[in-house]
Amino acid sequence: MTAPDTTRILVIDDEAPIRRFLRVPLEADGHDVIEAGTAREGILAVAREAPGLVILDLGLPDADGLTVLHEIRSWSQVPVLVLSVRADEAGKVAALDAGAQDYVVKPFGMKELLARIRSLLRDRGGPTAPTVIEIADLRIEPANHSVTKGGVPLHLTRREFDLLWMLASHSGRLITQSMILKSLWGPAHVEDSQYLRVYIRQLRQKLGDDAANPRYIMTEPGIGYRFMG
């Protein structure tokens, strides 16, 4: 299979005006844009064109976008950003758990969309996991499980550190509750959202973060969390 080109973006959307609306700013941001108007065209384009990122609408004429996502995920790890009018929490969670890296609801702000795309492509570009994360005044070092804020050490439990590392190493991306619980606590705990909220609250307290006006951890109600980098 051809290596993905991180400058190439595939837009799968049955509405030609939306594809045109996306093409101009994406090309101005330095990307080559490929268009597909159906599920079949989109799946073939992923295989033939090896894009660096896919923007996927869920309301396609020949198949649901989730079907496309499942098909792509069976043989490709290309980042997928879902762009849809569906704003219900269950739909967002289903798409993210099926393998989408992010979810943006129509109508959307172009600046925010471009920022989300840059975040996904930065993740794609890194060949190895970071050895140290520095975001704002935080420094996170996995080798010795240390965290400092403004040079002052923070004392986190092992589980709190693992949670912070998972969020910060995917800075800017939406991570669902079930993904966090499955990764850190195991498949038997994917429904224990209250358990996760306790740890998020403890982590926020130690970071000096305010849930109502977050600097580090943003809650996506009913869905998950996004680390603000």
C-alpha positions as a Markdown table, in Angstrom:
| # | Residue | x | y | z |
|---|---|---|---|---|
| 1 | Met | 0.0 | 0.0 | 0.0 |
| 2 | Thr | 1.2 | 3.5 | -0.8 |
| 3 | Ala | 2.5 | 5.5 | 2.1 |
| 4 | Pro | 0.0 | 8.2 | 3.3 |
| 5 | Asp | 0.7 | 11.7 | 2.2 |
| 6 | Thr | 0.0 | 14.1 | 5.1 |
| 7 | Thr | -0.5 | 17.0 | 2.7 |
| 8 | Arg | -3.4 | 15.1 | 1.0 |
| 9 | Ile | -6.9 | 15.3 | 2.5 |
| 10 | Leu | -9.9 | 13.3 | 1.3 |
| 11 | Val | -13.3 | 14.9 | 1.7 |
| 12 | Ile | -16.2 | 12.3 | 1.6 |
| 13 | Asp | -19.5 | 14.3 | 1.5 |
| 14 | Asp | -22.5 | 14.0 | -0.8 |
| 15 | Glu | -23.0 | 17.8 | -0.8 |
| 16 | Ala | -20.9 | 19.4 | -3.5 |
| 17 | Pro | -21.3 | 22.9 | -1.9 |
| 18 | Ile | -19.8 | 21.6 | 1.3 |
| 19 | Arg | -16.9 | 20.0 | -0.6 |
| 20 | Arg | -16.2 | 23.3 | -2.4 |
| 21 | Phe | -16.5 | 25.2 | 0.8 |
| 22 | Leu | -13.8 | 23.0 | 2.4 |
| 23 | Arg | -11.5 | 22.9 | -0.6 |
| 24 | Val | -10.6 | 26.6 | -0.7 |
| 25 | Pro | -9.3 | 26.9 | 2.9 |
| 26 | Leu | -7.7 | 23.5 | 2.9 |
| 27 | Glu | -5.8 | 24.3 | -0.2 |
| 28 | Ala | -4.8 | 27.7 | 1.2 |
| 29 | Asp | -3.5 | 25.8 | 4.2 |
| 30 | Gly | -1.2 | 23.8 | 1.9 |
| 31 | His | -3.2 | 20.6 | 1.3 |
| 32 | Asp | -4.1 | 18.7 | -1.8 |
| 33 | Val | -7.9 | 18.0 | -1.7 |
| 34 | Ile | -9.5 | 14.9 | -3.1 |
| 35 | Glu | -13.3 | 14.7 | -3.2 |
| 36 | Ala | -15.8 | 11.8 | -3.0 |
| 37 | Gly | -19.5 | 12.0 | -3.1 |
| 38 | Thr | -20.5 | 8.5 | -2.1 |
| 39 | Ala | -19.4 | 5.8 | 0.3 |
| 40 | Arg | -18.1 | 3.6 | -2.4 |
| 41 | Glu | -16.1 | 6.5 | -4.0 |
| 42 | Gly | -14.7 | 7.4 | -0.6 |
| 43 | Ile | -13.5 | 3.8 | 0.3 |
| 44 | Leu | -11.8 | 3.5 | -3.1 |
| 45 | Ala | -10.2 | 6.9 | -2.8 |
| 46 | Val | -8.7 | 5.9 | 0.6 |
| 47 | Ala | -7.2 | 2.8 | -1.0 |
| 48 | Arg | -6.0 | 4.4 | -4.2 |
| 49 | Glu | -4.9 | 7.9 | -3.1 |
| 50 | Ala | -3.4 | 7.1 | 0.4 |
| 51 | Pro | -4.6 | 10.4 | 2.0 |
| 52 | Gly | -3.1 | 11.7 | 5.2 |
| 53 | Leu | -6.5 | 12.5 | 6.6 |
| 54 | Val | -10.2 | 11.8 | 5.8 |
| 55 | Ile | -13.0 | 14.2 | 6.5 |
| 56 | Leu | -16.1 | 12.0 | 6.6 |
| 57 | Asp | -19.8 | 12.9 | 6.5 |
| 58 | Leu | -22.1 | 10.3 | 8.0 |
| 59 | Gly | -25.2 | 11.0 | 5.8 |
| 60 | Leu | -24.0 | 9.4 | 2.5 |
| 61 | Pro | -26.5 | 8.3 | -0.2 |
| 62 | Asp | -25.4 | 4.7 | -0.7 |
| 63 | Ala | -24.3 | 3.8 | 2.9 |
| 64 | Asp | -24.1 | 5.2 | 6.4 |
| 65 | Gly | -20.8 | 6.9 | 7.2 |
| 66 | Leu | -20.3 | 4.5 | 10.1 |
| 67 | Thr | -20.2 | 1.7 | 7.6 |
| 68 | Val | -17.5 | 3.5 | 5.7 |
| 69 | Leu | -15.6 | 4.1 | 8.9 |
| 70 | His | -15.7 | 0.4 | 9.9 |
| 71 | Glu | -14.6 | -0.6 | 6.4 |
| 72 | Ile | -11.6 | 1.8 | 6.4 |
| 73 | Arg | -10.6 | 0.7 | 9.9 |
| 74 | Ser | -10.4 | -2.9 | 8.8 |
| 75 | Trp | -7.3 | -2.1 | 6.8 |
| 76 | Ser | -6.2 | 1.4 | 7.4 |
| 77 | Gln | -5.3 | 3.7 | 10.4 |
| 78 | Val | -5.6 | 6.9 | 8.5 |
| 79 | Pro | -7.0 | 9.7 | 10.8 |
| 80 | Val | -10.7 | 10.3 | 10.3 |
| 81 | Leu | -12.5 | 13.5 | 11.3 |
| 82 | Val | -16.3 | 13.1 | 11.2 |
| 83 | Leu | -18.1 | 16.2 | 10.0 |
| 84 | Ser | -21.9 | 15.7 | 10.5 |
| 85 | Val | -25.2 | 17.4 | 11.3 |
| 86 | Arg | -25.8 | 14.7 | 13.8 |
| 87 | Ala | -25.3 | 16.3 | 17.2 |
| 88 | Asp | -26.6 | 13.6 | 19.5 |
| 89 | Glu | -24.2 | 12.2 | 22.1 |
| 90 | Ala | -24.9 | 8.6 | 21.2 |
| 91 | Gly | -24.0 | 9.2 | 17.6 |
| 92 | Lys | -20.7 | 11.0 | 18.5 |
| 93 | Val | -19.7 | 8.2 | 20.8 |
| 94 | Ala | -20.5 | 5.6 | 18.2 |
| 95 | Ala | -18.3 | 7.3 | 15.6 |
| 96 | Leu | -15.4 | 7.9 | 18.0 |
| 97 | Asp | -15.5 | 4.3 | 19.4 |
| 98 | Ala | -15.6 | 3.0 | 15.8 |
| 99 | Gly | -12.3 | 4.6 | 15.1 |
| 100 | Ala | -12.8 | 8.3 | 14.3 |
| 101 | Gln | -10.2 | 10.6 | 15.8 |
| 102 | Asp | -12.5 | 13.6 | 16.1 |
| 103 | Tyr | -16.1 | 14.8 | 15.5 |
| 104 | Val | -17.2 | 18.2 | 14.4 |
| 105 | Val | -20.9 | 19.2 | 14.1 |
| 106 | Lys | -22.2 | 21.2 | 11.2 |
| 107 | Pro | -22.4 | 24.1 | 11.0 |
| 108 | Phe | -18.8 | 24.6 | 12.1 |
| 109 | Gly | -16.1 | 27.3 | 12.4 |
| 110 | Met | -13.4 | 26.9 | 9.7 |
| 111 | Lys | -10.6 | 28.1 | 12.1 |
| 112 | Glu | -11.6 | 25.5 | 14.6 |
| 113 | Leu | -11.8 | 22.8 | 11.9 |
| 114 | Leu | -8.3 | 23.7 | 10.6 |
| 115 | Ala | -6.9 | 23.6 | 14.1 |
| 116 | Arg | -8.4 | 20.1 | 14.7 |
| 117 | Ile | -6.9 | 19.0 | 11.4 |
| 118 | Arg | -3.5 | 20.3 | 12.2 |
| 119 | Ser | -3.6 | 18.5 | 15.6 |
| 120 | Leu | -4.5 | 15.2 | 13.9 |
| 121 | Leu | -1.8 | 15.5 | 11.3 |
| 122 | Arg | 0.8 | 16.3 | 14.0 |
| 123 | Asp | -0.1 | 13.1 | 15.7 |
| 124 | Arg | 0.2 | 11.3 | 12.4 |
| 125 | Gly | 3.6 | 12.7 | 11.7 |
| 126 | Gly | 5.3 | 11.5 | 14.9 |
| 127 | Pro | 7.2 | 8.2 | 14.3 |
| 128 | Thr | 7.5 | 7.5 | 18.1 |
| 129 | Ala | 5.8 | 8.4 | 21.3 |
| 130 | Pro | 7.1 | 11.6 | 22.9 |
| 131 | Thr | 9.5 | 11.1 | 25.8 |
| 132 | Val | 8.5 | 14.4 | 27.4 |
| 133 | Ile | 5.4 | 16.6 | 27.0 |
| 134 | Glu | 5.6 | 20.3 | 27.6 |
| 135 | Ile | 2.3 | 22.2 | 27.3 |
| 136 | Ala | 2.0 | 25.7 | 28.7 |
| 137 | Asp | 3.6 | 25.6 | 32.2 |
| 138 | Leu | 3.3 | 21.8 | 32.5 |
| 139 | Arg | 6.1 | 19.4 | 32.0 |
| 140 | Ile | 5.2 | 15.7 | 32.0 |
| 141 | Glu | 8.0 | 13.0 | 32.0 |
| 142 | Pro | 6.9 | 9.4 | 31.7 |
| 143 | Ala | 10.3 | 7.9 | 32.4 |
| 144 | Asn | 10.1 | 8.9 | 36.1 |
| 145 | His | 6.3 | 9.6 | 36.2 |
| 146 | Ser | 7.0 | 13.2 | 37.2 |
| 147 | Val | 4.9 | 16.3 | 36.5 |
| 148 | Thr | 5.8 | 19.9 | 37.2 |
| 149 | Lys | 3.7 | 23.0 | 36.9 |
| 150 | Gly | 5.7 | 26.2 | 36.6 |
| 151 | Gly | 8.7 | 24.2 | 37.9 |
| 152 | Val | 6.9 | 23.0 | 41.0 |
| 153 | Pro | 6.5 | 19.2 | 41.3 |
| 154 | Leu | 3.0 | 17.9 | 41.5 |
| 155 | His | 2.3 | 14.7 | 43.4 |
| 156 | Leu | 0.1 | 12.4 | 41.3 |
| 157 | Thr | -0.8 | 8.8 | 41.9 |
| 158 | Arg | 0.2 | 6.3 | 39.3 |
| 159 | Arg | -3.4 | 6.2 | 37.9 |
| 160 | Glu | -3.6 | 10.0 | 37.9 |
| 161 | Phe | -0.4 | 10.2 | 36.0 |
| 162 | Asp | -1.5 | 7.6 | 33.4 |
| 163 | Leu | -4.7 | 9.5 | 32.9 |
| 164 | Leu | -2.9 | 12.8 | 32.4 |
| 165 | Trp | -0.4 | 11.3 | 30.0 |
| 166 | Met | -3.1 | 9.7 | 27.9 |
| 167 | Leu | -5.0 | 13.0 | 27.6 |
| 168 | Ala | -1.9 | 15.2 | 27.1 |
| 169 | Ser | -0.3 | 12.9 | 24.5 |
| 170 | His | -3.4 | 13.3 | 22.4 |
| 171 | Ser | -3.6 | 17.1 | 23.0 |
| 172 | Gly | -6.4 | 18.7 | 21.1 |
| 173 | Arg | -8.2 | 15.4 | 20.4 |
| 174 | Leu | -11.5 | 14.2 | 21.9 |
| 175 | Ile | -11.0 | 11.0 | 23.8 |
| 176 | Thr | -14.2 | 9.2 | 24.8 |
| 177 | Gln | -14.9 | 8.0 | 28.3 |
| 178 | Ser | -15.1 | 4.4 | 27.1 |
| 179 | Met | -11.7 | 4.6 | 25.3 |
| 180 | Ile | -10.0 | 5.9 | 28.5 |
| 181 | Leu | -11.7 | 3.4 | 30.8 |
| 182 | Lys | -10.9 | 0.5 | 28.5 |
| 183 | Ser | -7.2 | 1.6 | 28.1 |
| 184 | Leu | -6.5 | 2.4 | 31.7 |
| 185 | Trp | -8.8 | 0.1 | 33.7 |
| 186 | Gly | -9.6 | -2.7 | 31.2 |
| 187 | Pro | -12.7 | -3.8 | 29.2 |
| 188 | Ala | -14.6 | -4.8 | 32.3 |
| 189 | His | -14.8 | -1.1 | 33.3 |
| 190 | Val | -16.0 | 0.6 | 30.1 |
| 191 | Glu | -19.3 | 1.6 | 31.8 |
| 192 | Asp | -17.7 | 3.0 | 35.0 |
| 193 | Ser | -18.0 | 6.7 | 33.9 |
| 194 | Gln | -18.6 | 7.8 | 37.5 |
| 195 | Tyr | -15.3 | 6.2 | 38.5 |
| 196 | Leu | -13.5 | 8.2 | 35.7 |
| 197 | Arg | -15.2 | 11.4 | 36.8 |
| 198 | Val | -13.7 | 11.0 | 40.3 |
| 199 | Tyr | -10.2 | 10.7 | 38.8 |
| 200 | Ile | -10.7 | 13.7 | 36.5 |
| 201 | Arg | -11.9 | 15.8 | 39.5 |
| 202 | Gln | -8.8 | 14.8 | 41.5 |
| 203 | Leu | -6.5 | 15.5 | 38.6 |
| 204 | Arg | -8.1 | 18.9 | 38.0 |
| 205 | Gln | -7.6 | 19.8 | 41.7 |
| 206 | Lys | -3.9 | 19.0 | 41.6 |
| 207 | Leu | -3.5 | 20.9 | 38.3 |
| 208 | Gly | -5.4 | 23.9 | 39.7 |
| 209 | Asp | -7.9 | 23.6 | 36.8 |
| 210 | Asp | -11.4 | 24.9 | 36.8 |
| 211 | Ala | -14.0 | 22.7 | 35.2 |
| 212 | Ala | -16.2 | 25.7 | 34.4 |
| 213 | Asn | -13.4 | 27.6 | 32.8 |
| 214 | Pro | -10.8 | 25.0 | 32.0 |
| 215 | Arg | -7.2 | 25.7 | 31.1 |
| 216 | Tyr | -6.1 | 22.0 | 30.7 |
| 217 | Ile | -9.0 | 19.5 | 30.6 |
| 218 | Met | -12.2 | 20.3 | 28.8 |
| 219 | Thr | -15.2 | 18.1 | 29.3 |
| 220 | Glu | -17.3 | 17.1 | 26.3 |
| 221 | Pro | -20.6 | 16.3 | 28.2 |
| 222 | Gly | -21.7 | 12.7 | 27.9 |
| 223 | Ile | -18.8 | 11.9 | 25.5 |
| 224 | Gly | -15.3 | 12.3 | 27.0 |
| 225 | Tyr | -12.5 | 14.8 | 27.5 |
| 226 | Arg | -10.1 | 16.9 | 25.4 |
| 227 | Phe | -6.7 | 18.2 | 26.7 |
| 228 | Met | -6.2 | 21.8 | 25.7 |
| 229 | Gly | -2.7 | 22.3 | 24.4 |
